[in-house]
Amino acid sequence: MGRVYKAEFSYGAVHLALSSGLSCERIAQDLGIGSSMLKKWILDAQKLDTVVADTTDNTGLTPQEPSAAGEEEAVKKGNIILRGPKVVRFAFIARYHGPLSRERICCLFGVSDRGLRARRQRPVCASRRQNDIPIVHIRTIHAQSRRSYRRPRMTEKLRGAGPSVGHRRVERLMREHDIRVVRT
């Protein structure tokens, strides 16, 4: 009998495969699973329509729907987004491009149209790809432990599971992905 994987692991693997822009074979090799299994998980997820390929976290951001007369007012109200780094502005534009043309919204947000297109076509950087693999394992172990493992035990379990990680990296990844212990 083959190895049985938890639902959290398969969901994380599918999310990683759809969002990273890498081939299924490469993702499967990095995760230590068969490429046919990953492809089957992707097909099942697409049938169920449970996975969204949007990986950008834009919580707390709401789109402004400016009219032709009130665009300048909308820009003032959207100041929190305009002050953020270009990554945040690009993510907001990609998610809420709305009724405005791409050229107009790029002008409003102070980014170039060419930069926006380059951002969409740019592959995921290597360091981010290397962090995606341990985070899938961290989420799985976190769910299996009923959200009770903190950094030291999580690092110990991860070292036994495969990826070579240090405790500072595990702590940073858990903090960035809002993985916290639930005290009962």
C-alpha positions as a Markdown table, in Angstrom:
| # | Residue | x | y | z |
|---|---|---|---|---|
| 1 | Met | 0.0 | 0.0 | 0.0 |
| 2 | Gly | 1.3 | 3.5 | -0.9 |
| 3 | Arg | 1.8 | 6.3 | 1.5 |
| 4 | Val | -1.3 | 8.2 | 2.6 |
| 5 | Tyr | -1.0 | 12.0 | 2.7 |
| 6 | Lys | -3.1 | 14.3 | 4.8 |
| 7 | Ala | -5.6 | 16.7 | 3.1 |
| 8 | Glu | -3.6 | 19.7 | 4.3 |
| 9 | Phe | -0.5 | 18.5 | 2.6 |
| 10 | Ser | -2.2 | 17.8 | -0.7 |
| 11 | Tyr | -4.0 | 21.2 | -0.6 |
| 12 | Gly | -0.7 | 23.0 | 0.1 |
| 13 | Ala | 1.0 | 21.1 | -2.7 |
| 14 | Val | -1.7 | 22.0 | -5.2 |
| 15 | His | -1.6 | 25.6 | -4.0 |
| 16 | Leu | 2.2 | 25.7 | -4.4 |
| 17 | Ala | 2.0 | 24.1 | -7.9 |
| 18 | Leu | -0.6 | 26.5 | -9.2 |
| 19 | Ser | 1.0 | 29.6 | -7.7 |
| 20 | Ser | 4.7 | 29.1 | -8.2 |
| 21 | Gly | 4.8 | 28.9 | -12.0 |
| 22 | Leu | 7.1 | 25.9 | -11.9 |
| 23 | Ser | 6.5 | 22.6 | -13.6 |
| 24 | Cys | 4.6 | 19.9 | -11.7 |
| 25 | Glu | 7.6 | 17.6 | -11.9 |
| 26 | Arg | 9.8 | 20.1 | -10.2 |
| 27 | Ile | 7.3 | 20.8 | -7.4 |
| 28 | Ala | 6.7 | 17.1 | -6.9 |
| 29 | Gln | 10.5 | 16.4 | -6.8 |
| 30 | Asp | 10.9 | 19.2 | -4.2 |
| 31 | Leu | 8.1 | 17.9 | -2.0 |
| 32 | Gly | 9.2 | 14.3 | -2.4 |
| 33 | Ile | 6.1 | 13.0 | -4.0 |
| 34 | Gly | 5.3 | 11.5 | -7.4 |
| 35 | Ser | 4.5 | 13.9 | -10.2 |
| 36 | Ser | 1.5 | 11.8 | -11.3 |
| 37 | Met | 0.1 | 12.1 | -7.7 |
| 38 | Leu | 0.5 | 15.9 | -7.8 |
| 39 | Lys | -1.2 | 16.1 | -11.2 |
| 40 | Lys | -4.1 | 14.0 | -9.9 |
| 41 | Trp | -4.5 | 16.3 | -6.9 |
| 42 | Ile | -4.5 | 19.3 | -9.2 |
| 43 | Leu | -7.2 | 17.8 | -11.4 |
| 44 | Asp | -9.3 | 16.8 | -8.4 |
| 45 | Ala | -9.0 | 20.3 | -6.9 |
| 46 | Gln | -9.9 | 21.9 | -10.2 |
| 47 | Lys | -13.0 | 19.7 | -10.4 |
| 48 | Leu | -14.0 | 20.7 | -7.0 |
| 49 | Asp | -13.0 | 24.3 | -7.6 |
| 50 | Thr | -11.4 | 24.5 | -4.2 |
| 51 | Val | -8.1 | 26.1 | -5.0 |
| 52 | Val | -7.6 | 29.7 | -5.9 |
| 53 | Ala | -4.4 | 30.5 | -7.7 |
| 54 | Asp | -4.3 | 34.0 | -6.2 |
| 55 | Thr | -1.5 | 33.9 | -3.6 |
| 56 | Thr | -1.4 | 37.6 | -2.9 |
| 57 | Asp | -2.6 | 38.4 | 0.6 |
| 58 | Asn | -4.6 | 41.7 | 0.3 |
| 59 | Thr | -6.6 | 41.4 | 3.5 |
| 60 | Gly | -7.8 | 44.8 | 4.7 |
| 61 | Leu | -7.6 | 46.4 | 1.2 |
| 62 | Thr | -10.8 | 47.3 | -0.4 |
| 63 | Pro | -11.2 | 48.6 | -4.0 |
| 64 | Gln | -12.2 | 52.1 | -4.6 |
| 65 | Glu | -14.7 | 52.5 | -7.5 |
| 66 | Pro | -14.0 | 56.0 | -8.7 |
| 67 | Ser | -16.3 | 57.8 | -11.1 |
| 68 | Ala | -14.8 | 60.1 | -13.7 |
| 69 | Ala | -15.3 | 63.2 | -11.5 |
| 70 | Gly | -14.1 | 61.7 | -8.2 |
| 71 | Glu | -10.9 | 59.9 | -9.2 |
| 72 | Glu | -8.7 | 62.3 | -7.4 |
| 73 | Glu | -10.7 | 61.9 | -4.2 |
| 74 | Ala | -10.3 | 58.1 | -4.6 |
| 75 | Val | -6.6 | 58.5 | -4.9 |
| 76 | Lys | -6.5 | 60.5 | -1.7 |
| 77 | Lys | -8.6 | 57.8 | 0.1 |
| 78 | Gly | -6.4 | 55.1 | -1.3 |
| 79 | Asn | -3.3 | 56.7 | 0.2 |
| 80 | Ile | -2.5 | 53.6 | 2.3 |
| 81 | Ile | -1.9 | 51.6 | -0.8 |
| 82 | Leu | -0.1 | 54.4 | -2.7 |
| 83 | Arg | 2.4 | 54.7 | 0.2 |
| 84 | Gly | 3.1 | 51.0 | 0.2 |
| 85 | Pro | 5.9 | 49.4 | -1.8 |
| 86 | Lys | 5.4 | 48.6 | -5.5 |
| 87 | Val | 4.7 | 45.0 | -4.7 |
| 88 | Val | 1.6 | 46.0 | -2.8 |
| 89 | Arg | 0.4 | 48.3 | -5.5 |
| 90 | Phe | 0.9 | 45.7 | -8.2 |
| 91 | Ala | -1.0 | 43.1 | -6.1 |
| 92 | Phe | -3.8 | 45.6 | -5.6 |
| 93 | Ile | -4.0 | 46.5 | -9.3 |
| 94 | Ala | -4.0 | 42.8 | -10.3 |
| 95 | Arg | -6.8 | 42.0 | -7.9 |
| 96 | Tyr | -9.0 | 45.1 | -8.3 |
| 97 | His | -8.4 | 46.4 | -11.8 |
| 98 | Gly | -12.1 | 47.1 | -12.2 |
| 99 | Pro | -13.7 | 49.5 | -14.7 |
| 100 | Leu | -10.6 | 51.6 | -15.4 |
| 101 | Ser | -8.2 | 50.8 | -18.2 |
| 102 | Arg | -4.8 | 49.4 | -17.3 |
| 103 | Glu | -3.0 | 52.5 | -18.4 |
| 104 | Arg | -5.2 | 54.8 | -16.3 |
| 105 | Ile | -4.9 | 52.8 | -13.1 |
| 106 | Cys | -1.1 | 52.5 | -13.5 |
| 107 | Cys | -1.0 | 56.3 | -13.8 |
| 108 | Leu | -3.2 | 56.7 | -10.7 |
| 109 | Phe | -1.0 | 54.3 | -8.7 |
| 110 | Gly | 2.3 | 55.7 | -9.9 |
| 111 | Val | 3.6 | 52.6 | -11.6 |
| 112 | Ser | 4.4 | 52.0 | -15.2 |
| 113 | Asp | 2.4 | 49.8 | -17.5 |
| 114 | Arg | 5.6 | 48.1 | -18.6 |
| 115 | Gly | 6.5 | 47.4 | -14.9 |
| 116 | Leu | 3.1 | 45.9 | -14.3 |
| 117 | Arg | 3.4 | 43.6 | -17.3 |
| 118 | Ala | 6.9 | 42.6 | -16.3 |
| 119 | Arg | 5.7 | 41.8 | -12.8 |
| 120 | Arg | 3.1 | 39.5 | -14.2 |
| 121 | Gln | 5.5 | 37.6 | -16.4 |
| 122 | Arg | 8.3 | 37.4 | -13.8 |
| 123 | Pro | 8.8 | 33.9 | -12.4 |
| 124 | Val | 8.9 | 33.4 | -8.6 |
| 125 | Cys | 12.4 | 34.0 | -7.2 |
| 126 | Ala | 14.5 | 31.0 | -6.0 |
| 127 | Ser | 14.4 | 32.0 | -2.3 |
| 128 | Arg | 10.7 | 32.3 | -2.2 |
| 129 | Arg | 10.4 | 28.9 | -3.9 |
| 130 | Gln | 12.7 | 27.4 | -1.3 |
| 131 | Asn | 10.5 | 28.8 | 1.5 |
| 132 | Asp | 7.3 | 27.4 | -0.1 |
| 133 | Ile | 8.4 | 23.8 | 0.4 |
| 134 | Pro | 9.0 | 24.0 | 4.2 |
| 135 | Ile | 5.8 | 26.0 | 4.6 |
| 136 | Val | 3.7 | 23.1 | 3.2 |
| 137 | His | 5.3 | 20.8 | 5.7 |
| 138 | Ile | 4.8 | 23.3 | 8.5 |
| 139 | Arg | 1.1 | 23.7 | 7.8 |
| 140 | Thr | 0.7 | 19.9 | 7.6 |
| 141 | Ile | 2.5 | 19.3 | 10.9 |
| 142 | His | 0.7 | 22.2 | 12.5 |
| 143 | Ala | -2.7 | 20.7 | 11.6 |
| 144 | Gln | -1.6 | 17.2 | 12.7 |
| 145 | Ser | -0.5 | 18.5 | 16.1 |
| 146 | Arg | -3.9 | 20.2 | 16.5 |
| 147 | Arg | -2.1 | 23.6 | 16.4 |
| 148 | Ser | 0.0 | 22.9 | 19.5 |
| 149 | Tyr | 3.6 | 22.8 | 18.2 |
| 150 | Arg | 5.7 | 25.9 | 18.6 |
| 151 | Arg | 9.0 | 26.7 | 16.9 |
| 152 | Pro | 11.4 | 24.2 | 18.8 |
| 153 | Arg | 9.2 | 21.1 | 18.3 |
| 154 | Met | 8.2 | 22.2 | 14.8 |
| 155 | Thr | 11.8 | 22.4 | 13.8 |
| 156 | Glu | 12.5 | 19.0 | 15.3 |
| 157 | Lys | 9.6 | 17.4 | 13.4 |
| 158 | Leu | 10.6 | 19.2 | 10.1 |
| 159 | Arg | 14.1 | 17.9 | 10.3 |
| 160 | Gly | 12.6 | 14.4 | 10.7 |
| 161 | Ala | 10.2 | 15.0 | 7.8 |
| 162 | Gly | 12.8 | 16.0 | 5.2 |
| 163 | Pro | 13.6 | 19.6 | 4.5 |
| 164 | Ser | 16.7 | 21.0 | 6.2 |
| 165 | Val | 15.7 | 24.1 | 8.2 |
| 166 | Gly | 16.9 | 26.0 | 11.1 |
| 167 | His | 14.9 | 27.3 | 14.0 |
| 168 | Arg | 15.1 | 30.9 | 13.0 |
| 169 | Arg | 13.8 | 30.1 | 9.5 |
| 170 | Val | 10.9 | 28.1 | 11.0 |
| 171 | Glu | 10.1 | 31.0 | 13.4 |
| 172 | Arg | 10.1 | 33.5 | 10.5 |
| 173 | Leu | 8.0 | 31.3 | 8.2 |
| 174 | Met | 5.5 | 30.7 | 11.0 |
| 175 | Arg | 5.3 | 34.4 | 11.8 |
| 176 | Glu | 5.0 | 35.4 | 8.1 |
| 177 | His | 2.2 | 32.9 | 7.4 |
| 178 | Asp | 0.4 | 33.6 | 10.7 |
| 179 | Ile | 0.8 | 30.1 | 12.0 |
| 180 | Arg | 0.2 | 30.3 | 15.8 |
| 181 | Val | -0.3 | 27.9 | 18.7 |
| 182 | Val | -3.8 | 27.7 | 20.0 |
| 183 | Arg | -3.7 | 27.3 | 23.8 |
| 184 | Thr | -6.4 | 25.3 | 25.4 |
